[in-house]
């Protein structure tokens, strides 16, 4: 595996939840902070949450208290639990290292659409 592989997106109604998963190359997972990014049409990609190797988490203000990032060392995966979703959370979600994402690690992303 040479890059991140994201999964778990879908179409949900406002207020509902989704759980995204990111498969991370083992060597990357072991030594790097991993972040979830998102990009809505016409906007720049933004970092929404990140988790350090030893588990400390950081969140953008827009998702704080709604999203939870976690990492599974046994599976080399990083999850993003998204609760109380809003239409403005609609975007393609990607994972990469943080704070300096590497071009070669970008995956195809997973689409999240929040709409009634």
N, C-alpha and C positions, 0 to 999 in steps of 0.2 A: 504494500500500500504506500503510494508516494504522496498522497494528499489527503486532506480531510474528506470525510463522507458524511453528509448531513441527511437526516431523515425525520419524519414525524409531522410534517406540516399538513395543512388541510384547510377546509372551510368551516368556520364556526360562527356562532352568533355572539354578539356582544355579551360579556359576562361569563362566557364559558372558558374552558381551560384546554390547553394542549401541552404535550410534552415532546420536546425535540431531543434528538440524540445525535451526537457527533462522534464518529469513529476516528481516532487520532493515531497516526503512525507511532509505534511504540517508543522510538528514540525521542520523538518530539514530546510525547506525553510525559516522559520521565523527567525532562529537564526544563520545561517551559510553562509559563502562565498561558492558559488557553482562554480565549474570549469568544463570545457570541456577538456577531455583528449583524446589522440588517440594512437593507437598502430598499427604499420605496421608490416608485417611478419618479424621475425628475429630481431626486435628492442624492446627496453623497452617502456613501456607506458610513454607518456610525456604529461605534462600540456600545453595546447595551449591558453586557455583564462579563466579568472575567473572574477566573479562579486561579489562585497561585498553586504551586506544587504542593504546598503543605496545607491547602484548604481555605485560606483566607479569600473572601469574596468581595467584589466591588460591583456597584450597579450605577447605571445612569439614573438621574433623577426621575426620568420619565417612566421607569419600570420598577423603581424601588418600592418595596412592600407588595409587589404583585408577582415578580419573577424570582425564581430561585435557581441558581446554578450549582451543579454538583459534579464530582468526578468519581469514576469507578476505576480504581487501580488494577483490579483483576481483569477488566475488559478493555482498558485503555479507551474509555469513552467519557465524554463530558455531556451532561444533560442540561436542558433548560426547561424547567417547569414554569409554564406561563399561565397565570390565573387572572381572573377578572379582565379578560381581553377586551380591548377597545378597538373601534374601527381604525384609529391612528396607529395601531400595532401592525396593520397590514403591510407586508414587505416580504422580500426574499431574505431568509435568514442563513447566515454563513458562520462557520467557525474558523479560527486561525489563531496563531499565537498573538500575544498582546505584550507590550503596546506597539510593537513593530511587526505587523503581519508580513509574511513572506509570500511573494507572488506565486511561487511554485506550489504552495500549500492550499490555495483556494480551491474549493470543490464547486459543485454545481449549485449548491444551496438548496433550500427547501422553502416552498411558497406557503406563507401563512396569510389567509384572508379572513378578516373579521367583518361580517356583514349580516344584516337582518334581512 
